[in-house]
Amino acid sequence: MLTRSVEDLIDENDAKGNRLLFLWDEVPYMLASIRDRQNEKTAMEVLDFLRALRQTHSGLRMVITGSIGLHHVLSSLRDKNYGNSPVNDMAAMMCRR
């Protein structure tokens, strides 16, 4: 359902010469919750799915934010043999207060 929704939005924006920007807050927290409540495999699948969307649709941009840091969740998944690089196509930025 998410794939079709994104494709529809991209098609609509491409026709207007615009790109789709997907702003998603607290992704690391969501992934940690999925990992803890379901399993690591499901969290890995979510990461892989989001990367596949970015790679498939050049008109899609994502800003993923979170207070706990995505690198913490990725480290815990790599400890469970997650070998993919789900964000190596994105620029990392860190904000300090």
N, CA, C and O of each residue as an XYZ file, in Angstrom:
388
protein
N       0.815     -1.181      0.000
C       0.000      0.000      0.000
C       0.868      1.258      0.000
O       0.561      2.232     -0.688
N       1.962      1.231      0.781
C       2.856      2.386      0.823
C       3.519      2.613     -0.533
O       3.669      3.753     -0.974
N       3.911      1.537     -1.182
C       4.538      1.661     -2.504
C       3.603      2.347     -3.475
O       4.004      3.284     -4.165
N       2.375      1.899     -3.538
C       1.406      2.478     -4.476
C       1.112      3.939     -4.142
O       0.986      4.771     -5.041
N       1.005      4.247     -2.864
C       0.762      5.632     -2.446
C       1.913      6.541     -2.861
O       1.695      7.635     -3.383
N       3.134      6.083     -2.627
C       4.314      6.868     -3.019
C       4.366      7.031     -4.532
O       4.647      8.121     -5.030
N       4.097      5.958     -5.260
C       4.104      6.045     -6.727
C       3.067      7.043     -7.229
O       3.349      7.812     -8.148
N       1.878      7.041     -6.643
C       0.840      7.992     -7.037
C       1.278      9.426     -6.764
O       1.092     10.303     -7.608
N       1.853      9.667     -5.600
C       2.319     11.012     -5.258
C       3.460     11.461     -6.168
O       3.514     12.620     -6.577
N       4.368     10.541     -6.481
C       5.472     10.876     -7.374
C       4.950     11.209     -8.765
O       5.376     12.193     -9.368
N       4.040     10.405     -9.272
C       3.461     10.670    -10.589
C       2.802     12.041    -10.637
O       2.972     12.787    -11.601
N       2.055     12.365     -9.597
C       1.374     13.660     -9.540
C       2.375     14.813     -9.491
O       2.188     15.832    -10.155
N       3.439     14.648     -8.701
C       4.436     15.706     -8.575
C       5.324     15.817     -9.806
O       5.704     16.922    -10.193
N       5.664     14.682    -10.431
C       6.467     14.708    -11.658
C       5.752     15.482    -12.755
O       6.378     16.226    -13.510
N       4.449     15.307    -12.838
C       3.662     16.007    -13.854
C       3.736     17.518    -13.660
O       3.601     18.277    -14.620
N       3.949     17.950    -12.433
C       4.046     19.378    -12.131
C       5.499     19.861    -12.085
O       5.757     21.044    -11.865
N       6.448     18.937    -12.295
C       7.863     19.305    -12.230
C       8.409     19.401    -10.816
O       9.439     20.036    -10.592
N       7.733     18.779     -9.865
C       8.141     18.807     -8.462
C       8.675     17.446     -8.028
O       8.456     16.434     -8.693
N       9.377     17.445     -6.902
C       9.818     16.199     -6.277
C       9.021     15.989     -4.995
O       8.515     16.934     -4.389
N       8.927     14.738     -4.605
C       8.233     14.383     -3.369
C       9.244     14.327     -2.231
O      10.254     13.630     -2.329
N       8.979     15.052     -1.159
C       9.831     15.051      0.023
C       9.081     14.365      1.152
O       7.996     14.795      1.545
N       9.668     13.296      1.666
C       9.068     12.492      2.725
C       9.811     12.808      4.017
O      10.961     12.401      4.183
N       9.168     13.532      4.938
C       9.738     13.883      6.237
C       9.204     12.912      7.277
O       7.994     12.808      7.478
N      10.118     12.199      7.939
C       9.685     11.171      8.878
C      10.482     11.295     10.165
O      11.688     11.047     10.182
N       9.806     11.679     11.246
C      10.460     11.887     12.532
C      10.416     10.607     13.367
O       9.495      9.798     13.248
N      11.423     10.446     14.205
C      11.549      9.340     15.158
C      11.597      7.967     14.495
O      11.052      6.998     15.024
N      12.245      7.885     13.344
C      12.425      6.600     12.661
C      13.262      5.634     13.499
O      12.894      4.464     13.603
N      14.377      6.075     14.105
C      15.127      5.123     14.931
C      14.300      4.545     16.077
O      14.388      3.354     16.375
N      13.499      5.392     16.713
C      12.634      4.920     17.795
C      11.632      3.893     17.270
O      11.386      2.872     17.913
N      11.054      4.171     16.091
C      10.096      3.240     15.485
C      10.785      1.897     15.175
O      10.242      0.830     15.461
N      11.971      1.971     14.594
C      12.693      0.740     14.246
C      13.069     -0.058     15.498
O      12.967     -1.285     15.509
N      13.502      0.638     16.546
C      13.829     -0.048     17.803
C      12.584     -0.705     18.382
O      12.652     -1.812     18.914
N      11.454     -0.028     18.278
C      10.199     -0.593     18.768
C       9.808     -1.825     17.963
O       9.385     -2.830     18.535
N       9.944     -1.759     16.649
C       9.659     -2.926     15.794
C      10.587     -4.068     16.159
O      10.156     -5.213     16.297
N      11.873     -3.746     16.317
C      12.864     -4.773     16.689
C      12.493     -5.435     18.006
O      12.551     -6.658     18.125
N      12.112     -4.636     18.993
C      11.836     -5.156     20.332
C      10.483     -5.854     20.442
O      10.356     -6.836     21.173
N       9.482     -5.366     19.732
C       8.135     -5.935     19.847
C       7.878     -7.074     18.870
O       7.106     -7.988     19.158
N       8.543     -7.013     17.691
C       8.357     -8.081     16.711
C       9.649     -8.886     16.621
O       9.797     -9.915     17.279
N      10.589     -8.403     15.794
C      11.892     -9.051     15.705
C      12.822     -8.210     14.841
O      12.397     -7.265     14.177
N      14.099     -8.578     14.865
C      15.093     -7.842     14.094
C      14.829     -7.919     12.594
O      15.044     -6.947     11.870
N      14.368     -9.069     12.133
C      14.135     -9.268     10.704
C      13.114     -8.266     10.165
O      13.300     -7.728      9.073
N      12.059     -8.010     10.900
C      11.034     -7.065     10.460
C      11.604     -5.647     10.392
O      11.322     -4.913      9.444
N      12.400     -5.258     11.387
C      13.032     -3.937     11.367
C      13.968     -3.813     10.161
O      14.015     -2.766      9.515
N      14.702     -4.869      9.863
C      15.596     -4.873      8.699
C      14.807     -4.726      7.403
O      15.230     -4.020      6.487
N      13.673     -5.387      7.332
C      12.832     -5.310      6.130
C      12.299     -3.895      5.910
O      12.210     -3.436      4.771
N      11.944     -3.204      6.992
C      11.475     -1.820      6.873
C      12.593     -0.936      6.309
O      12.362     -0.143      5.396
N      13.795     -1.076      6.852
C      14.941     -0.305      6.347
C      15.206     -0.594      4.873
O      15.432      0.323      4.084
N      15.178     -1.856      4.514
C      15.425     -2.239      3.120
C      14.333     -1.711      2.194
O      14.612     -1.310      1.064
N      13.102     -1.713      2.670
C      11.979     -1.215      1.875
C      12.113      0.277      1.606
O      11.899      0.730      0.481
N      12.468      1.041      2.636
C      12.628      2.488      2.456
C      13.760      2.792      1.469
O      13.640      3.698      0.644
N      14.840      2.045      1.554
C      15.954      2.246      0.614
C      15.523      1.880     -0.803
O      15.866      2.582     -1.754
N      14.787      0.804     -0.952
C      14.307      0.395     -2.273
C      13.407      1.472     -2.885
O      13.477      1.730     -4.087
N      12.566      2.098     -2.062
C      11.729      3.191     -2.556
C      12.592      4.335     -3.082
O      12.321      4.880     -4.152
N      13.640      4.700     -2.324
C      14.519      5.793     -2.754
C      15.249      5.442     -4.039
O      15.412      6.293     -4.913
N      15.681      4.219     -4.160
C      16.441      3.811     -5.340
C      15.556      3.642     -6.565
O      15.999      3.877     -7.690
N      14.330      3.244     -6.359
C      13.411      3.013     -7.465
C      12.842      4.309     -8.015
O      12.582      4.418     -9.214
N      12.648      5.289     -7.145
C      11.971      6.520     -7.539
C      12.907      7.717     -7.362
O      13.097      8.208     -6.249
N      13.480      8.175     -8.457
C      14.432      9.284     -8.379
C      13.769     10.590     -7.955
O      14.458     11.513     -7.520
N      12.458     10.685     -8.071
C      11.744     11.887     -7.655
C      11.402     11.918     -6.179
O      10.719     12.836     -5.725
N      11.861     10.940     -5.424
C      11.557     10.844     -3.996
C      12.782     11.225     -3.175
O      13.884     10.734     -3.420
N      12.579     12.095     -2.212
C      13.611     12.459     -1.250
C      13.088     12.160      0.138
O      11.897     12.325      0.404
N      13.976     11.718      1.036
C      13.574     11.411      2.406
C      14.456     12.145      3.396
O      15.670     12.244      3.222
N      13.825     12.654      4.429
C      14.522     13.193      5.590
C      14.060     12.341      6.762
O      12.889     12.359      7.140
N      14.998     11.598      7.326
C      14.708     10.697      8.434
C      15.372     11.280      9.673
O      16.582     11.503      9.685
N      14.588     11.525     10.710
C      15.135     12.113     11.925
C      14.799     11.248     13.130
O      13.951     10.358     13.068
N      15.484     11.533     14.218
C      15.198     10.808     15.440
C      16.078     11.251     16.580
O      17.213     11.684     16.380
N      15.551     11.138     17.761
C      16.282     11.606     18.940
C      17.308     10.596     19.441
O      18.256     10.986     20.122
N      17.152      9.319     19.130
C      18.095      8.338     19.664
C      19.232      8.016     18.705
O      20.198      7.368     19.107
N      19.151      8.436     17.487
C      20.230      8.196     16.536
C      20.068      6.872     15.826
O      20.039      5.812     16.451
N      19.962      6.945     14.526
C      19.785      5.746     13.705
C      20.965      4.799     13.841
O      20.802      3.582     13.751
N      22.157      5.355     14.056
C      23.345      4.508     14.162
C      23.253      3.518     15.328
O      23.822      2.429     15.254
N      22.555      3.877     16.387
C      22.386      2.947     17.514
C      21.542      1.739     17.108
O      21.874      0.602     17.443
N      20.471      1.989     16.398
C      19.609      0.894     15.953
C      20.335      0.037     14.919
O      20.264     -1.191     14.966
N      21.036      0.685     13.983
C      21.778     -0.077     12.969
C      22.834     -0.963     13.613
O      23.034     -2.099     13.182
N      23.508     -0.464     14.631
C      24.514     -1.281     15.334
C      23.894     -2.522     15.946
O      24.457     -3.614     15.860
N      22.732     -2.354     16.563
C      22.086     -3.516     17.181
C      21.634     -4.520     16.125
O      21.671     -5.727     16.365
N      21.205     -4.032     14.953
C      20.794     -4.944     13.879
C      22.009     -5.634     13.263
O      21.938     -6.808     12.898
N      23.110     -4.919     13.146
C      24.335     -5.540     12.603
C      24.844     -6.636     13.544
O      25.441     -7.618     13.103
N      24.601     -6.455     14.842
C      24.957     -7.512     15.803
C      24.159     -8.788     15.543
O      24.561     -9.875     15.958
N      23.026     -8.649     14.855
C      22.183     -9.797     14.493
C      22.360    -10.161     13.018
O      21.456    -10.723     12.400
N      23.527     -9.838     12.458
C      23.925    -10.215     11.098
C      23.218     -9.453      9.985
O      23.050     -9.975      8.883
N      22.804     -8.222     10.269
C      22.251     -7.383      9.201
C      23.422     -6.809      8.427
O      24.212     -6.032      8.963
N      23.531     -7.195      7.168
C      24.685     -6.801      6.370
C      24.432     -5.700      5.368
O      25.368     -5.250      4.706
N      23.204     -5.253      5.235
C      22.891     -4.226      4.245
C      23.312     -2.837      4.731
O      23.565     -2.622      5.916
N      23.379     -1.904      3.782
C      23.672     -0.502      4.092
C      22.451      0.334      3.716
O      22.411      0.918      2.633
N      21.463      0.397      4.595
C      20.179      0.984      4.226
C      20.174      2.496      4.072
O      19.213      3.051      3.539
N      21.215      3.174      4.522
C      21.224      4.635      4.423
C      22.483      5.171      3.744
O      22.777      6.362      3.843
N      23.228      4.305      3.055
C      24.461      4.790      2.434
C      24.199      5.667      1.214
O      25.136      6.213      0.632
N      22.958      5.804      0.829
C      22.597      6.717     -0.251
C      22.057      8.035      0.281
O      21.555      8.867     -0.475
N      22.168      8.215      1.597
C      21.661      9.431      2.231
C      22.826     10.161      2.913
O      23.813      9.544      3.313
N      22.693     11.474      3.034
C      23.674     12.268      3.761
C      23.330     12.263      5.239
O      22.179     12.487      5.616
N      24.323     12.009      6.072
C      24.109     12.008      7.517
C      24.395     13.393      8.092
O      25.389     14.033      7.749
N      23.507     13.835      8.967
C      23.692     15.118      9.634
C      23.413     14.918     11.107
O      22.503     14.181     11.486
N      24.200     15.577     11.930
C      23.991     15.464     13.369
C      23.819     16.865     13.941
O      24.613     17.764     13.662
N      22.799     17.034     14.725
C      22.535     18.315     15.366
C      22.821     18.180     16.852
O      22.409     17.215     17.495
N      23.516     19.139     17.370
C      23.788     19.161     18.814
C      23.189     20.425     19.402
O      23.212     21.491     18.786
N      22.668     20.289     20.571
C      22.075     21.449     21.246
C      22.919     21.874     22.396
O      22.582     22.836     23.087
